[in-house]
Amino acid sequence: MDTATRATVRVRFFARYAELVGRSEAAVSLPLPATVGDVVRRVREDFPGASALPERPLAAVNLKQVKLDARVQDGDEVALLPPIAGG
Amino acid sequence: MRNAELNDMSYVTRSPISLDFLVAEVASPACGGTCVFLGTVRTGPDEQGVTAIEYSAYEEMVEAEFVRLLTDARARWPEARIAVRHRLGTIPVGEASIAIAAAAPHRAQAFEACRYVIEEVKRRVPVWKKELRVDGSEVWVDPSGRPTARPSHV
């Protein structure tokens, strides 16, 4: 296994997205360099139900909102966030 | 000391929010004005037959985002003392989902800081709500105002 050129990230789904995908998290392995957008593409391809996710969802890496062109590293936690509705 | 308090505190609760406790957190002899904001679960013409709202969150990020948000607020109003709680879980109509207390030497800063915190919460704190209705249906609330209908049994 070539760990230097691949990353495994933990992807978390919340609220309506968790219902659509039918799970609250998944492990995704992908070749580096990779962006959050690559993770989203992989998730939409690999998980039944995830094709209903938007192509450009709100996303966070390691508890911070990021743009989809942000790079991911091995061990990162990537979260896909439905439109925020708190308060 | 202040940082230690910040790190130990949770901004999230699953119980009814104690306003007395929140106001006590910001009370100071130097503060002449305290502004309190309560966001409460409502039913109305636009939310027909809502009995409760189920709040869910990315809790680790909620805590991190509140630390960043309050750091930003304290940079803008250095003399203000701010406390906030967001309640999660199922909250019946009429009860508070969020409470903010902002105290400052003068009322203008208290009002401004309080307003800033609720607006930023709406913009960046990852919380979601699902309306539970009298007829048994459940509707995710889209902040743009467009509810996404889905059958209750799914």
gemmi code that builds the backbone of each chain (N, CA, C; Angstrom):
import gemmi

chains = {
    "A": [
        ("MET", (0.840, -1.197, 0.000), (0.000, 0.000, 0.000), (0.874, 1.246, 0.000)),
        ("ASP", (0.596, 2.130, -0.916), (1.418, 3.330, -1.048), (0.805, 4.480, -0.252)),
        ("THR", (1.174, 4.568, 1.013), (0.539, 5.548, 1.899), (0.952, 6.977, 1.568)),
        ("ALA", (2.114, 7.119, 0.916), (2.584, 8.483, 0.645), (1.742, 9.162, -0.423)),
        ("THR", (1.116, 8.395, -1.287), (0.402, 9.022, -2.385), (-1.113, 8.870, -2.285)),
        ("ARG", (-1.573, 8.268, -1.191), (-3.016, 8.167, -0.978), (-3.383, 8.720, 0.390)),
        ("ALA", (-4.611, 9.186, 0.483), (-5.100, 9.678, 1.769), (-6.407, 8.968, 2.095)),
        ("THR", (-6.609, 8.682, 3.367), (-7.913, 8.204, 3.814), (-8.503, 9.278, 4.712)),
        ("VAL", (-9.686, 9.742, 4.342), (-10.340, 10.783, 5.150), (-11.648, 10.233, 5.701)),
        ("ARG", (-12.021, 10.770, 6.848), (-13.306, 10.414, 7.449), (-14.317, 11.453, 6.971)),
        ("VAL", (-15.375, 10.989, 6.326), (-16.396, 11.909, 5.833), (-17.618, 11.806, 6.730)),
        ("ARG", (-18.126, 12.947, 7.171), (-19.318, 12.941, 8.037), (-20.484, 13.647, 7.357)),
        ("PHE", (-21.672, 13.065, 7.551), (-22.894, 13.607, 6.958), (-23.832, 14.030, 8.076)),
        ("PHE", (-24.535, 15.131, 7.854), (-25.408, 15.642, 8.903), (-26.816, 15.909, 8.382)),
        ("ALA", (-27.764, 15.850, 9.324), (-29.159, 16.250, 9.080), (-29.705, 15.589, 7.814)),
        ("ARG", (-30.205, 16.396, 6.888), (-30.833, 15.842, 5.693), (-29.842, 15.028, 4.860)),
        ("TYR", (-28.575, 15.428, 4.838), (-27.593, 14.682, 4.054), (-27.382, 13.283, 4.630)),
        ("ALA", (-27.408, 13.168, 5.947), (-27.268, 11.848, 6.576), (-28.451, 10.960, 6.195)),
        ("GLU", (-29.637, 11.561, 6.113), (-30.823, 10.790, 5.707), (-30.709, 10.335, 4.250)),
        ("LEU", (-30.228, 11.239, 3.395), (-30.101, 10.903, 1.972), (-29.107, 9.770, 1.755)),
        ("VAL", (-27.960, 9.856, 2.427), (-26.904, 8.865, 2.223), (-27.192, 7.600, 3.040)),
        ("GLY", (-28.024, 7.736, 4.068), (-28.360, 6.578, 4.892), (-27.279, 6.207, 5.881)),
        ("ARG", (-26.387, 7.112, 6.141), (-25.337, 6.881, 7.147), (-24.807, 8.231, 7.624)),
        ("SER", (-24.120, 8.208, 8.765), (-23.622, 9.472, 9.293), (-22.133, 9.661, 9.023)),
        ("GLU", (-21.461, 8.592, 8.635), (-20.055, 8.776, 8.269), (-19.554, 7.668, 7.365)),
        ("ALA", (-18.401, 7.921, 6.734), (-17.801, 6.942, 5.831), (-16.310, 7.222, 5.750)),
        ("ALA", (-15.538, 6.202, 5.450), (-14.109, 6.390, 5.189), (-13.916, 6.384, 3.688)),
        ("VAL", (-13.175, 7.365, 3.184), (-12.943, 7.469, 1.745), (-11.439, 7.534, 1.504)),
        ("SER", (-10.982, 6.691, 0.594), (-9.558, 6.681, 0.240), (-9.418, 7.242, -1.166)),
        ("LEU", (-8.453, 8.152, -1.339), (-8.282, 8.727, -2.677), (-6.837, 9.157, -2.900)),
        ("PRO", (-6.434, 9.210, -4.185), (-5.045, 9.560, -4.480), (-4.756, 11.035, -4.197)),
        ("LEU", (-3.539, 11.301, -3.741), (-3.116, 12.684, -3.483), (-2.392, 13.237, -4.708)),
        ("PRO", (-2.382, 14.528, -4.969), (-3.103, 15.524, -4.170), (-4.611, 15.447, -4.422)),
        ("ALA", (-5.368, 15.792, -3.391), (-6.826, 15.736, -3.514), (-7.454, 16.928, -2.816)),
        ("THR", (-8.610, 17.328, -3.298), (-9.338, 18.455, -2.700), (-10.641, 17.958, -2.081)),
        ("VAL", (-11.290, 18.849, -1.349), (-12.598, 18.532, -0.782), (-13.576, 18.192, -1.908)),
        ("GLY", (-13.458, 18.910, -3.021), (-14.310, 18.632, -4.178), (-14.126, 17.204, -4.681)),
        ("ASP", (-12.875, 16.704, -4.664), (-12.617, 15.309, -5.061), (-13.316, 14.339, -4.107)),
        ("VAL", (-13.293, 14.672, -2.811), (-13.954, 13.821, -1.813), (-15.451, 13.783, -2.094)),
        ("VAL", (-16.031, 14.949, -2.388), (-17.473, 15.015, -2.669), (-17.802, 14.162, -3.895)),
        ("ARG", (-16.998, 14.300, -4.945), (-17.232, 13.509, -6.170), (-17.189, 12.014, -5.859)),
        ("ARG", (-16.175, 11.604, -5.093), (-16.023, 10.196, -4.749), (-17.230, 9.687, -3.956)),
        ("VAL", (-17.655, 10.483, -2.993), (-18.798, 10.098, -2.167), (-20.055, 9.959, -3.025)),
        ("ARG", (-20.273, 10.926, -3.927), (-21.480, 10.889, -4.759), (-21.484, 9.675, -5.680)),
        ("GLU", (-20.279, 9.211, -6.079), (-20.187, 8.030, -6.936), (-20.348, 6.735, -6.142)),
        ("ASP", (-19.760, 6.701, -4.948), (-19.598, 5.422, -4.245), (-20.771, 5.004, -3.373)),
        ("PHE", (-21.566, 5.970, -2.898), (-22.596, 5.599, -1.932), (-23.990, 5.787, -2.509)),
        ("PRO", (-24.797, 4.727, -2.420), (-26.169, 4.849, -2.908), (-26.872, 5.960, -2.123)),
        ("GLY", (-27.610, 6.778, -2.797), (-28.295, 7.870, -2.103), (-27.497, 9.155, -2.139)),
        ("ALA", (-26.159, 9.003, -2.213), (-25.316, 10.207, -2.166), (-25.365, 10.985, -3.472)),
        ("SER", (-25.861, 10.352, -4.522), (-25.968, 11.072, -5.792), (-26.983, 12.214, -5.675)),
        ("ALA", (-27.841, 12.131, -4.634), (-28.823, 13.201, -4.410), (-28.200, 14.403, -3.690)),
        ("LEU", (-26.963, 14.251, -3.218), (-26.288, 15.396, -2.578), (-25.968, 16.430, -3.646)),
        ("PRO", (-25.932, 17.713, -3.254), (-25.539, 18.719, -4.239), (-24.081, 18.512, -4.679)),
        ("GLU", (-23.785, 18.946, -5.894), (-22.407, 18.816, -6.370), (-21.463, 19.733, -5.608)),
        ("ARG", (-22.008, 20.835, -5.120), (-21.167, 21.800, -4.407), (-21.775, 22.122, -3.028)),
        ("PRO", (-21.710, 21.149, -2.122), (-22.280, 21.406, -0.787), (-21.343, 22.281, 0.044)),
        ("LEU", (-21.899, 22.821, 1.118), (-21.079, 23.482, 2.128), (-20.210, 22.391, 2.766)),
        ("ALA", (-18.927, 22.716, 3.031), (-18.047, 21.682, 3.579), (-17.134, 22.259, 4.646)),
        ("ALA", (-16.709, 21.380, 5.538), (-15.738, 21.757, 6.560), (-14.642, 20.700, 6.612)),
        ("VAL", (-13.425, 21.137, 6.891), (-12.330, 20.207, 7.143), (-11.798, 20.493, 8.542)),
        ("ASN", (-11.749, 19.463, 9.349), (-11.260, 19.583, 10.724), (-11.921, 20.759, 11.461)),
        ("LEU", (-13.253, 20.792, 11.393), (-14.107, 21.714, 12.151), (-14.100, 23.154, 11.637)),
        ("LYS", (-13.575, 23.365, 10.417), (-13.556, 24.716, 9.874), (-14.129, 24.718, 8.463)),
        ("GLN", (-15.025, 25.691, 8.200), (-15.590, 25.768, 6.848), (-14.502, 26.067, 5.840)),
        ("VAL", (-14.551, 25.357, 4.705), (-13.549, 25.562, 3.652), (-14.247, 25.613, 2.300)),
        ("LYS", (-13.514, 26.095, 1.317), (-14.012, 26.030, -0.054), (-13.690, 24.648, -0.618)),
        ("LEU", (-14.375, 24.312, -1.716), (-14.231, 22.958, -2.254), (-12.864, 22.716, -2.889)),
        ("ASP", (-12.095, 23.792, -3.134), (-10.762, 23.562, -3.702), (-9.689, 23.415, -2.621)),
        ("ALA", (-10.111, 23.398, -1.346), (-9.148, 23.184, -0.249), (-8.576, 21.769, -0.338)),
        ("ARG", (-7.276, 21.633, -0.059), (-6.614, 20.333, -0.099), (-6.970, 19.507, 1.130)),
        ("VAL", (-7.030, 18.195, 0.956), (-7.194, 17.304, 2.106), (-5.926, 16.469, 2.299)),
        ("GLN", (-5.696, 16.107, 3.556), (-4.546, 15.272, 3.923), (-5.057, 13.983, 4.561)),
        ("ASP", (-4.165, 13.002, 4.622), (-4.514, 11.749, 5.278), (-4.949, 12.029, 6.718)),
        ("GLY", (-6.055, 11.436, 7.134), (-6.522, 11.589, 8.508), (-7.471, 12.752, 8.728)),
        ("ASP", (-7.696, 13.561, 7.698), (-8.606, 14.707, 7.854), (-10.043, 14.239, 8.077)),
        ("GLU", (-10.806, 15.095, 8.762), (-12.243, 14.876, 8.881), (-12.947, 15.881, 7.974)),
        ("VAL", (-13.641, 15.359, 6.976), (-14.357, 16.204, 6.018), (-15.847, 16.098, 6.323)),
        ("ALA", (-16.504, 17.234, 6.532), (-17.933, 17.209, 6.842), (-18.700, 17.889, 5.718)),
        ("LEU", (-19.796, 17.274, 5.309), (-20.676, 17.873, 4.302), (-21.897, 18.421, 5.035)),
        ("LEU", (-22.103, 19.728, 4.911), (-23.081, 20.428, 5.734), (-24.262, 20.934, 4.911)),
        ("PRO", (-25.471, 20.516, 5.254), (-26.648, 21.133, 4.627), (-26.685, 22.619, 4.970)),
        ("PRO", (-27.495, 23.400, 4.237), (-27.596, 24.827, 4.557), (-27.868, 25.029, 6.055)),
        ("ILE", (-27.073, 25.882, 6.667), (-27.137, 26.083, 8.121), (-28.456, 26.734, 8.521)),
        ("ALA", (-29.067, 26.195, 9.581), (-30.398, 26.682, 9.953), (-30.550, 26.800, 11.474)),
        ("GLY", (-29.487, 27.214, 12.134), (-29.532, 27.260, 13.602), (-30.181, 28.506, 14.143)),
        ("GLY", (-30.064, 28.644, 15.435), (-30.587, 29.816, 16.102), (-31.982, 29.585, 16.651)),
    ],
    "B": [
        ("MET", (-6.974, 32.675, 32.792), (-8.158, 32.349, 33.590), (-9.395, 32.384, 32.712)),
        ("ARG", (-9.517, 33.474, 31.978), (-10.669, 33.606, 31.109), (-10.651, 32.528, 30.017)),
        ("ASN", (-9.438, 32.263, 29.472), (-9.326, 31.231, 28.445), (-9.675, 29.857, 28.996)),
        ("ALA", (-9.217, 29.588, 30.209), (-9.503, 28.297, 30.830), (-11.011, 28.117, 30.964)),
        ("GLU", (-11.665, 29.190, 31.383), (-13.130, 29.121, 31.508), (-13.765, 28.821, 30.152)),
        ("LEU", (-13.268, 29.513, 29.139), (-13.801, 29.314, 27.792), (-13.675, 27.864, 27.359)),
        ("ASN", (-12.493, 27.290, 27.582), (-12.250, 25.942, 27.091), (-13.077, 24.901, 27.816)),
        ("ASP", (-13.395, 25.162, 29.088), (-14.137, 24.174, 29.861), (-15.634, 24.249, 29.599)),
        ("MET", (-16.071, 25.364, 29.013), (-17.493, 25.599, 28.911), (-18.039, 25.011, 27.618)),
        ("SER", (-19.269, 24.485, 27.696), (-19.932, 24.044, 26.488), (-20.988, 25.069, 26.109)),
        ("TYR", (-21.091, 25.318, 24.830), (-22.086, 26.274, 24.341), (-23.391, 25.576, 23.973)),
        ("VAL", (-23.393, 24.255, 24.183), (-24.537, 23.454, 23.769), (-25.160, 22.782, 24.981)),
        ("THR", (-26.491, 22.695, 24.979), (-27.174, 22.001, 26.069), (-28.357, 21.231, 25.498)),
        ("ARG", (-28.778, 20.192, 26.189), (-29.980, 19.464, 25.775), (-31.129, 19.689, 26.752)),
        ("SER", (-30.904, 20.596, 27.696), (-31.937, 20.921, 28.678), (-32.440, 22.337, 28.415)),
        ("PRO", (-33.593, 22.687, 29.009), (-34.049, 24.080, 28.902), (-32.950, 25.045, 29.359)),
        ("ILE", (-32.847, 26.179, 28.664), (-31.772, 27.132, 28.955), (-32.145, 27.980, 30.166)),
        ("SER", (-31.222, 28.079, 31.098), (-31.444, 28.926, 32.272), (-30.968, 30.343, 31.988)),
        ("LEU", (-31.931, 31.241, 31.881), (-31.603, 32.632, 31.587), (-30.880, 33.291, 32.765)),
        ("ASP", (-31.315, 32.961, 33.970), (-30.675, 33.523, 35.161), (-29.186, 33.198, 35.170)),
        ("PHE", (-28.897, 31.943, 34.848), (-27.509, 31.490, 34.866), (-26.689, 32.235, 33.816)),
        ("LEU", (-27.311, 32.415, 32.631), (-26.620, 33.081, 31.525), (-26.326, 34.547, 31.866)),
        ("VAL", (-27.324, 35.218, 32.438), (-27.154, 36.630, 32.797), (-26.110, 36.770, 33.908)),
        ("ALA", (-26.117, 35.810, 34.828), (-25.123, 35.853, 35.911), (-23.708, 35.716, 35.362)),
        ("GLU", (-23.571, 34.955, 34.273), (-22.247, 34.758, 33.675), (-21.642, 36.063, 33.173)),
        ("VAL", (-22.482, 36.981, 32.709), (-21.952, 38.219, 32.122), (-22.022, 39.405, 33.083)),
        ("ALA", (-22.655, 39.193, 34.237), (-22.832, 40.304, 35.183), (-21.478, 40.842, 35.649)),
        ("SER", (-21.388, 42.165, 35.725), (-20.157, 42.806, 36.177), (-20.493, 44.210, 36.673)),
        ("PRO", (-19.840, 44.659, 37.739), (-20.104, 46.020, 38.227), (-19.776, 47.087, 37.180)),
        ("ALA", (-18.917, 46.746, 36.217), (-18.530, 47.726, 35.196), (-19.552, 47.833, 34.074)),
        ("CYS", (-20.528, 46.941, 34.065), (-21.490, 46.920, 32.959), (-22.812, 47.575, 33.359)),
        ("GLY", (-23.203, 48.586, 32.595), (-24.437, 49.291, 32.887), (-25.597, 48.859, 32.019)),
        ("GLY", (-25.317, 48.017, 31.038), (-26.386, 47.550, 30.157), (-26.200, 46.087, 29.816)),
        ("THR", (-27.291, 45.339, 29.897), (-27.239, 43.931, 29.495), (-28.380, 43.676, 28.519)),
        ("CYS", (-28.019, 43.116, 27.379), (-29.016, 42.814, 26.358), (-29.145, 41.301, 26.255)),
        ("VAL", (-30.394, 40.823, 26.291), (-30.634, 39.383, 26.204), (-31.468, 39.088, 24.969)),
        ("PHE", (-31.014, 38.130, 24.179), (-31.816, 37.690, 23.043), (-32.218, 36.237, 23.248)),
        ("LEU", (-33.499, 35.950, 23.001), (-33.996, 34.576, 23.051), (-34.570, 34.239, 21.692)),
        ("GLY", (-34.130, 33.127, 21.140), (-34.777, 32.607, 19.942), (-35.679, 31.471, 20.379)),
        ("THR", (-36.969, 31.553, 20.021), (-37.904, 30.537, 20.497), (-38.572, 29.809, 19.335)),
        ("VAL", (-38.940, 28.582, 19.590), (-39.624, 27.769, 18.577), (-41.041, 28.295, 18.395)),
        ("ARG", (-41.414, 28.523, 17.157), (-42.717, 29.142, 16.916), (-43.577, 28.277, 15.997)),
        ("THR", (-44.868, 28.554, 16.073), (-45.800, 28.053, 15.079), (-46.539, 29.275, 14.574)),
        ("GLY", (-46.915, 29.272, 13.331), (-47.557, 30.467, 12.791), (-48.047, 30.204, 11.388)),
        ("PRO", (-48.479, 31.265, 10.717), (-49.045, 31.105, 9.368), (-48.070, 30.426, 8.414)),
        ("ASP", (-46.769, 30.696, 8.599), (-45.779, 30.118, 7.692), (-45.277, 28.757, 8.157)),
        ("GLU", (-45.621, 28.388, 9.376), (-45.141, 27.104, 9.916), (-46.350, 26.366, 10.461)),
        ("GLN", (-47.268, 25.968, 9.583), (-48.556, 25.476, 10.061), (-48.457, 24.167, 10.821)),
        ("GLY", (-49.057, 24.172, 12.008), (-49.161, 22.953, 12.786), (-47.851, 22.445, 13.346)),
        ("VAL", (-46.859, 23.328, 13.524), (-45.605, 22.897, 14.123), (-45.821, 22.678, 15.619)),
        ("THR", (-45.435, 21.500, 16.108), (-45.565, 21.242, 17.540), (-44.221, 21.357, 18.247)),
        ("ALA", (-43.161, 21.094, 17.506), (-41.822, 21.149, 18.084), (-40.811, 21.190, 16.948)),
        ("ILE", (-39.588, 21.537, 17.281), (-38.509, 21.464, 16.297), (-37.414, 20.587, 16.872)),
        ("GLU", (-36.923, 19.684, 16.023), (-35.819, 18.831, 16.446), (-34.520, 19.451, 15.930)),
        ("TYR", (-33.665, 19.861, 16.856), (-32.404, 20.494, 16.490), (-31.285, 19.462, 16.516)),
        ("SER", (-30.519, 19.414, 15.425), (-29.335, 18.562, 15.427), (-28.138, 19.413, 15.023)),
        ("ALA", (-26.942, 18.902, 15.254), (-25.758, 19.735, 15.037), (-24.521, 18.891, 14.801)),
        ("TYR", (-23.523, 19.526, 14.242), (-22.157, 18.988, 14.187), (-21.496, 19.555, 15.442)),
        ("GLU", (-21.669, 18.828, 16.545), (-21.412, 19.436, 17.853), (-19.968, 19.894, 18.069)),
        ("GLU", (-19.002, 19.099, 17.603), (-17.603, 19.509, 17.784), (-17.341, 20.824, 17.059)),
        ("MET", (-17.931, 20.962, 15.885), (-17.720, 22.202, 15.129), (-18.509, 23.359, 15.723)),
        ("VAL", (-19.678, 23.063, 16.296), (-20.443, 24.125, 16.961), (-19.583, 24.748, 18.061)),
        ("GLU", (-18.963, 23.901, 18.873), (-18.124, 24.426, 19.958), (-16.970, 25.261, 19.389)),
        ("ALA", (-16.315, 24.729, 18.350), (-15.173, 25.442, 17.754), (-15.619, 26.757, 17.125)),
        ("GLU", (-16.770, 26.729, 16.480), (-17.256, 27.931, 15.800), (-17.656, 28.996, 16.821)),
        ("PHE", (-18.247, 28.577, 17.951), (-18.602, 29.549, 18.992), (-17.346, 30.208, 19.574)),
        ("VAL", (-16.278, 29.427, 19.752), (-15.033, 30.023, 20.255), (-14.537, 31.087, 19.275)),
        ("ARG", (-14.546, 30.767, 17.973), (-14.081, 31.734, 16.957), (-14.988, 32.957, 16.906)),
        ("LEU", (-16.309, 32.688, 16.951), (-17.293, 33.774, 16.847), (-17.181, 34.735, 18.038)),
        ("LEU", (-17.027, 34.184, 19.242), (-16.936, 35.044, 20.428), (-15.601, 35.771, 20.476)),
        ("THR", (-14.561, 35.134, 19.938), (-13.270, 35.823, 19.829), (-13.414, 37.038, 18.904)),
        ("ASP", (-14.129, 36.854, 17.794), (-14.377, 37.968, 16.871), (-15.193, 39.072, 17.559)),
        ("ALA", (-16.219, 38.660, 18.305), (-17.071, 39.640, 18.985), (-16.279, 40.420, 20.023)),
        ("ARG", (-15.405, 39.735, 20.761), (-14.627, 40.420, 21.796), (-13.602, 41.374, 21.192)),
        ("ALA", (-13.165, 41.056, 19.960), (-12.243, 41.979, 19.283), (-12.986, 43.262, 18.897)),
        ("ARG", (-14.261, 43.125, 18.534), (-15.050, 44.304, 18.140), (-15.514, 45.120, 19.340)),
        ("TRP", (-15.923, 44.424, 20.407), (-16.423, 45.101, 21.611), (-15.627, 44.590, 22.803)),
        ("PRO", (-14.406, 45.103, 22.978), (-13.492, 44.558, 23.993), (-14.064, 44.637, 25.410)),
        ("GLU", (-14.953, 45.585, 25.650), (-15.471, 45.724, 27.017), (-16.721, 44.884, 27.259)),
        ("ALA", (-17.220, 44.263, 26.212), (-18.460, 43.484, 26.356), (-18.178, 42.111, 26.962)),
        ("ARG", (-19.134, 41.625, 27.718), (-19.087, 40.262, 28.259), (-20.265, 39.518, 27.650)),
        ("ILE", (-19.952, 38.388, 27.010), (-20.981, 37.699, 26.226), (-21.089, 36.243, 26.640)),
        ("ALA", (-22.321, 35.761, 26.799), (-22.553, 34.346, 27.064), (-23.624, 33.850, 26.097)),
        ("VAL", (-23.484, 32.610, 25.661), (-24.453, 32.059, 24.704), (-24.646, 30.565, 24.935)),
        ("ARG", (-25.888, 30.116, 24.741), (-26.190, 28.674, 24.776), (-27.111, 28.348, 23.618)),
        ("HIS", (-26.821, 27.253, 22.939), (-27.727, 26.730, 21.929), (-28.254, 25.403, 22.443)),
        ("ARG", (-29.573, 25.276, 22.446), (-30.169, 24.016, 22.888), (-30.358, 23.090, 21.690)),
        ("LEU", (-30.118, 21.806, 21.891), (-30.323, 20.802, 20.843), (-31.327, 19.768, 21.318)),
        ("GLY", (-31.797, 18.941, 20.372), (-32.797, 17.934, 20.697), (-34.174, 18.461, 20.316)),
        ("THR", (-35.214, 17.828, 20.844), (-36.577, 18.231, 20.502), (-37.040, 19.341, 21.433)),
        ("ILE", (-37.386, 20.492, 20.843), (-37.783, 21.659, 21.633), (-39.214, 22.035, 21.274)),
        ("PRO", (-40.114, 22.029, 22.270), (-41.517, 22.357, 21.989), (-41.716, 23.834, 21.661)),
        ("VAL", (-42.800, 24.111, 20.958), (-43.152, 25.497, 20.619), (-43.172, 26.338, 21.893)),
        ("GLY", (-42.598, 27.531, 21.812), (-42.613, 28.456, 22.935), (-41.345, 28.423, 23.769)),
        ("GLU", (-40.562, 27.345, 23.634), (-39.329, 27.282, 24.430), (-38.139, 27.777, 23.613)),
        ("ALA", (-37.110, 28.213, 24.325), (-35.959, 28.833, 23.664), (-35.002, 27.789, 23.099)),
        ("SER", (-34.575, 28.035, 21.856), (-33.540, 27.205, 21.251), (-32.172, 27.851, 21.417)),
        ("ILE", (-32.156, 29.172, 21.556), (-30.882, 29.862, 21.759), (-31.095, 31.048, 22.688)),
        ("ALA", (-30.098, 31.298, 23.516), (-30.130, 32.484, 24.376), (-28.749, 33.128, 24.354)),
        ("ILE", (-28.760, 34.451, 24.233), (-27.519, 35.220, 24.208), (-27.645, 36.333, 25.234)),
        ("ALA", (-26.630, 36.511, 26.051), (-26.588, 37.653, 26.965), (-25.315, 38.431, 26.679)),
        ("ALA", (-25.456, 39.726, 26.471), (-24.296, 40.587, 26.236), (-24.373, 41.776, 27.192)),
        ("ALA", (-23.353, 41.916, 28.017), (-23.296, 43.035, 28.956), (-22.128, 43.929, 28.575)),
        ("ALA", (-22.318, 45.236, 28.736), (-21.263, 46.192, 28.378), (-21.424, 47.431, 29.242)),
        ("PRO", (-20.397, 48.245, 29.295), (-20.507, 49.476, 30.090), (-21.702, 50.321, 29.661)),
        ("HIS", (-21.974, 50.380, 28.346), (-23.093, 51.177, 27.853), (-23.997, 50.348, 26.946)),
        ("ARG", (-25.269, 50.724, 26.882), (-26.261, 49.880, 26.216), (-26.006, 49.669, 24.725)),
        ("ALA", (-25.449, 50.679, 24.055), (-25.251, 50.537, 22.609), (-24.365, 49.331, 22.298)),
        ("GLN", (-23.276, 49.195, 23.059), (-22.372, 48.057, 22.821), (-23.065, 46.741, 23.132)),
        ("ALA", (-23.901, 46.742, 24.172), (-24.603, 45.514, 24.564), (-25.549, 45.077, 23.448)),
        ("PHE", (-26.335, 46.030, 22.916), (-27.263, 45.706, 21.819), (-26.490, 45.237, 20.581)),
        ("GLU", (-25.431, 45.972, 20.238), (-24.670, 45.636, 19.029), (-24.029, 44.262, 19.125)),
        ("ALA", (-23.410, 43.983, 20.267), (-22.726, 42.697, 20.439), (-23.729, 41.546, 20.392)),
        ("CYS", (-24.888, 41.738, 21.023), (-25.915, 40.700, 21.060), (-26.425, 40.426, 19.644)),
        ("ARG", (-26.695, 41.481, 18.902), (-27.176, 41.354, 17.526), (-26.141, 40.654, 16.650)),
        ("TYR", (-24.874, 41.041, 16.834), (-23.793, 40.435, 16.057), (-23.747, 38.925, 16.280)),
        ("VAL", (-23.862, 38.516, 17.537), (-23.742, 37.085, 17.851), (-24.874, 36.289, 17.194)),
        ("ILE", (-26.107, 36.742, 17.287), (-27.203, 35.952, 16.700), (-27.084, 35.916, 15.177)),
        ("GLU", (-26.685, 37.034, 14.566), (-26.556, 37.032, 13.098), (-25.444, 36.078, 12.653)),
        ("GLU", (-24.335, 36.058, 13.397), (-23.226, 35.167, 13.037), (-23.586, 33.703, 13.280)),
        ("VAL", (-24.364, 33.447, 14.327), (-24.824, 32.073, 14.584), (-25.613, 31.581, 13.374)),
        ("LYS", (-26.524, 32.424, 12.893), (-27.355, 32.057, 11.744), (-26.510, 31.769, 10.515)),
        ("ARG", (-25.371, 32.444, 10.424), (-24.531, 32.353, 9.240), (-23.539, 31.192, 9.299)),
        ("ARG", (-23.010, 30.881, 10.492), (-21.860, 29.969, 10.499), (-21.866, 28.831, 11.497)),
        ("VAL", (-22.830, 28.749, 12.382), (-22.811, 27.654, 13.363), (-23.632, 26.469, 12.824)),
        ("PRO", (-22.986, 25.297, 12.661), (-23.637, 24.182, 11.963), (-24.704, 23.469, 12.792)),
        ("VAL", (-25.897, 24.036, 12.741), (-27.072, 23.483, 13.417), (-28.179, 23.375, 12.372)),
        ("TRP", (-28.976, 22.312, 12.503), (-30.082, 22.110, 11.552), (-31.362, 21.844, 12.298)),
        ("LYS", (-32.486, 22.212, 11.678), (-33.750, 21.965, 12.361), (-34.772, 21.288, 11.461)),
        ("LYS", (-35.520, 20.420, 12.117), (-36.574, 19.670, 11.445), (-37.864, 19.952, 12.185)),
        ("GLU", (-38.852, 20.495, 11.449), (-40.145, 20.784, 12.070), (-40.952, 19.506, 12.230)),
        ("LEU", (-41.494, 19.299, 13.429), (-42.380, 18.169, 13.689), (-43.796, 18.732, 13.732)),
        ("ARG", (-44.666, 18.219, 12.863), (-45.997, 18.816, 12.713), (-47.100, 17.939, 13.281)),
        ("VAL", (-48.226, 18.604, 13.530), (-49.385, 17.935, 14.138), (-49.778, 16.683, 13.362)),
        ("ASP", (-49.702, 16.747, 12.030), (-50.156, 15.616, 11.209), (-49.117, 14.492, 11.140)),
        ("GLY", (-48.032, 14.619, 11.889), (-47.033, 13.556, 11.929), (-45.921, 13.724, 10.905)),
        ("SER", (-46.064, 14.720, 10.034), (-45.025, 14.921, 9.024), (-43.825, 15.656, 9.624)),
        ("GLU", (-42.700, 15.530, 8.934), (-41.457, 16.163, 9.376), (-40.867, 16.929, 8.210)),
        ("VAL", (-40.427, 18.141, 8.462), (-39.932, 18.992, 7.379), (-38.610, 19.630, 7.786)),
        ("TRP", (-37.555, 19.359, 7.011), (-36.281, 20.051, 7.248), (-36.449, 21.522, 6.905)),
        ("VAL", (-35.941, 22.382, 7.727), (-36.075, 23.815, 7.469), (-34.879, 24.297, 6.666)),
        ("ASP", (-35.200, 24.891, 5.512), (-34.164, 25.508, 4.708), (-34.126, 26.987, 5.080)),
        ("PRO", (-32.937, 27.518, 5.422), (-32.871, 28.907, 5.876), (-33.326, 29.894, 4.820)),
        ("SER", (-33.343, 29.487, 3.556), (-33.826, 30.384, 2.513), (-35.352, 30.471, 2.564)),
        ("GLY", (-35.972, 29.640, 3.442), (-37.406, 29.738, 3.623), (-38.186, 28.684, 2.856)),
        ("ARG", (-37.481, 27.841, 2.118), (-38.171, 26.813, 1.347), (-38.065, 25.469, 2.073)),
        ("PRO", (-39.154, 25.020, 2.705), (-39.092, 23.741, 3.389), (-38.970, 22.589, 2.397)),
        ("THR", (-38.206, 21.586, 2.772), (-38.044, 20.419, 1.917), (-38.948, 19.317, 2.445)),
        ("ALA", (-40.090, 19.145, 1.788), (-41.077, 18.187, 2.294), (-40.575, 16.762, 2.105)),
        ("ARG", (-40.819, 15.937, 3.083), (-40.549, 14.512, 2.924), (-41.492, 13.745, 3.843)),
        ("PRO", (-41.909, 12.562, 3.420), (-42.848, 11.790, 4.221), (-42.241, 11.438, 5.582)),
        ("SER", (-43.097, 11.364, 6.576), (-42.609, 11.165, 7.938), (-42.025, 9.779, 8.152)),
        ("HIS", (-42.440, 8.805, 7.329), (-41.996, 7.440, 7.597), (-40.643, 7.122, 6.990)),
        ("VAL", (-40.065, 8.028, 6.191), (-38.772, 7.746, 5.538), (-37.641, 8.000, 6.523)),
    ],
}
model = gemmi.Model(1)
for chain_id, residues in chains.items():
    chain = gemmi.Chain(chain_id)
    for i, (resn, *xyz) in enumerate(residues, 1):
        res = gemmi.Residue()
        res.name, res.seqid = resn, gemmi.SeqId(i, " ")
        for name, pos in zip(("N", "CA", "C"), xyz):
            atom = gemmi.Atom()
            atom.name, atom.element = name, gemmi.Element(name[0])
            atom.pos, atom.b_iso = gemmi.Position(*pos), 0.0
            res.add_atom(atom)
        chain.add_residue(res)
    model.add_chain(chain)
structure = gemmi.Structure()
structure.add_model(model)
structure.setup_entities()
